[in-house]
Amino acid sequence: MVTNMQIIYTEKLPEYEEESEKVFKKNGNIERGFYNKHLLDLHLELVKLQKWVIDNDKRLLIVFEGMDTGGKSSSIKSLNRFWNPRKARSVALAKPNSKEMGQWYFQRHLKQVPNAGEIVCFDRSWYNRAGIEEVFGFCTKEEHELFYKQVNDVEKMLVDDGIMLFKFYLNITKETQGKRIEDREDDPLKSWKLSDLDYKSYEKYDKYVELRDKMFLNSGTSSAPWCMLDANDKKRARLNLIRFVLSNIEYDNRDNELICGVDKKVVAFFD
């Protein structure tokens, strides 16, 4: 089903059960009460999904890309919070070492694809070559273009072999990115997330947007489409992320009243 996604779009998320509670704040963000209740319901569905993956030897690969401070790591945490860690992994590869630099570009990433009965989330992926490597000159122009000549075939082979592949891009405004950088500066518990590259990426925001659009145009295919999430409200993005995944896999005992599509104000689709 993943290779031919048919998403049911809704104008907004389902109304909160208690009429006294509002789903959205005045600024358009999700109310915490709605978020916590709805997220719990979705986590129950995610547990069902993992059981189905394990019982049927399925392979699920979820790729996360996006602007720096877009919420990739926290989105992965919202997905795998109640998954069996023996059958679910998060992969965040470090800078390639000297040996990896001499390999085929996709090689170190493909070592991490899921085994039978396993779910793997990539916190950034081979799409580094489409974005950050091109922005900061970590690859040559020839390597950047070669990536686009190969990536669609690589992903089609993964999908043809039975891997269920999702590709998410978490999009935020430059204003939101700046505020989140300041938040990390002020919070000692988040200081480890900050690097010089975050500041440089903020300065290169417009270049990232240009390369993002190029990526959607050249690597959004029917077998491996892109789903872009408006992640300016992290809570709203997380709910739609989970609902997008659950809506596109026909796992056992799915609650179809709950899993009824995504908010088209938050989700955009590129294939």
N, C-alpha and C positions, 0 to 999 in steps of 0.2 A: 504493500500500500504506500510505503514511503516514496517509491520511485514515481508515483503518479499522484501527488498530494491534491486532495480535494478539500479545501478548507471552508468550513461554514463560518462566514463572518457575521458578527452581531454588532449592533450599533454601540452597545456598551456591555459591561459585565452584568451578570444577573443581579437583580435587586436584592438588597440585604433583607433577611427574613423579618426583622423587627422594623416596622414602619418609622419608629422614632429615630432610627439611625440612617444617616445619609451615606451613600456609597462613596461620593467624592467630596473633597474639601472645596472651598471656594477657589483655590488655586489650581484645581483639577487633579490633585493628587489623591490617591486612595486613602480612605479613612482606615486607621489602624485596626479598629474592631472588625471591619469587613475583611481586611487583609488577613488577620490572624485566623479567623474562622474559615475563610475560603481556602487558605493555604493548608490548613489541617485536612480538609476534605480532599484536596489534591494530593497530599502526601499519602493518604490511604490508597488512592488510585495508583500512585507511583510504586507503592509496595506490590500491588497487584501486577503492575507492568513488569517489575523485576522478576517476580515469581514465574511469570509467563516466559520471559527471556531465558531463565535458568532451565525451566522444565522442558522447553522446546529447543534448547541449544541454539538460540538466536544470538546474533551479534549486533550490538547497537553502538554506534559511534556518533558523538555529538561534538561538533566543532564550535568553539567560541572565538569570535574576532570582534574588533571594535575599537573605538577611541580609547586612549589611556584614561583611566578612572571611570570607564563606562560601566563597570560592575561585573566583569567577567567572572572573577573568582567567587564573589558573593552569589552570583547566579548559579554557579556549579554547586556551591554549598547548599543552596535552596533545593536543588534537585536530589542530591545524594544523601541528605541528612539522615534518612531512615533506611537507606539501602544497605544490604549486606556488604560490608567492605571487602569480603573475600571475592566478590563477584562484580565489584564496581571500582574503577580507578579514575583518578584525576591525573592528567599528564601535563606538566609545564616544563618543557625542555629548556635547559640552560643554553648559553652561547655555545655553538659547535666547537669541539676541540680540534686539534691539528689532524687527527685521524679522520674525523667526520668531515672536515673541510675537503678532504680528497675523495669523498664518496659521492655517488649520485645524490642530488639534493634531497629527494624524497626518502632516501634510504632510512635515515634515523627515525623519521616520523612513522614509516610503515612498520617498523619493528614494534610499535606501540598499539597497533590496531587490535580490536577486541578478539579474544578467543571465543569458542563456543560457550554460550551461557553467560557472557560477560558484557558489561556496559563500560565504555570508556568515554571520558570527557576531555577534550583538548582545550587547555587554557592557552590560547594561541596555537598556531599550527604551521603547516607549510605555507600558509598565506602571509607569513612574515615577509616572504620575497615579493609579494604584491604590494606591501605597504611599507613597514618600517625600514626594511633593507634598502628599498629604493629611495626613500626620503633622505636617509643619512649616508648613502653611498656605501653600504655594507655589501652590495653586490654590483656587478657591472650592468650596463644597459643590456648587453647581450644575454646575461644570465637572467635578467628580469623578463625579457621577451621569450627566452627559451622556456621559462616557467609556464607562461601562458600557452605555449605550444603543446605542453605535456599534461597540464593539470586536469583538463577535462577527461582525457583518456585514462589517467590514473584513477580518478574518482569513478568513472564508469566501470572500470574493472573491479573496484571494490564493491560497487552496488550489484554488478552482474554476478559476483561471487556470493551474494546473499547478505552483505553487510547493510544494515539500515543506517543511512547517513543523513544527519541533519546539520545544516550550517547556519549559525546565527551570527548576526552582526549587531552589536549593541551601540546605538547611535545617540550621541548627546550634543548639545550646543556648546560653543566655545565658552559661553558664560557659565554653564554648568560645570564644564571641565575646570575652569579657573576657580570656582567655589570649592570644588572637591580637592583640588591641590592645596588650597588654603586650609581646608579641614584637616588634611593629613599633616600639614605643618604644625597645627595647633594641638593635635591629638598624639601623645607619645605612644599609644597602642597601635597607631597606624603609620608611625614614622618610618618603619621598615619598608613601606610600600613606595616611598619617595626616592627618586634618583634624579640625577642631572638630566637624564633623558626625558623625564616627565615635563620638565620646564621647556626643553627644546621642542618636544612634541606639541606643547601648547602654542609655541611660536610658529610651528609649521602646520597649524590646524587646517588652513585652506588647502595645503598640498595633500593632506590626508583625505580631505573630502574629494578632491580630484581623483586620487588613486582608488578610493572606495567606489566611486561611480564606475571607474574603468574595470574594477574587479567584478562588480555586479554584471556589467555588460559582457565581459569575456569569460566568466566562469559560472554564471547562473544558467543551469541546463535543466532539462526535464528530468534527468536522472539524479541531479544534485543541485536543486534550486537553493537560492539564498532567502532567508527570512530575516528582515531587518526589524529590530525592536526599538521603539522610542524609549530610551532608558533614562530620560531626564527624571522620571519618577521610578526609582528602582523597584518599589513594591509592585507597581502596576506592570512593569516589564516582566518581573518574575512570574506573576500569575499567568500572563499571556504566553510566556515561554513554556511553562509546564503544560498549559492547555493545548498549545500548538503540538507538542510532542504526543500527548495523549490522544488528541483528535485524529492523528494520522497513523496510529497503530491499533489494529483490531485485536487487542489482548483479551484474555478470558475475563468474564464478569465485569466488563467496563460499565460504569454508571453513565449511560448516555444522556440522562437528564442534566448531569453535572458537566459532562464533557461534550459541550454543544458548540464549540468553536471559539473564536478569539475576537478581540476588540479591534476593528479595522482602523480605529484612531491610533492604535499603538503598533500594529503589525503591517508591514509591507512585504510583498512577495515578488521575487525576481527569478524567472526561469527562462 
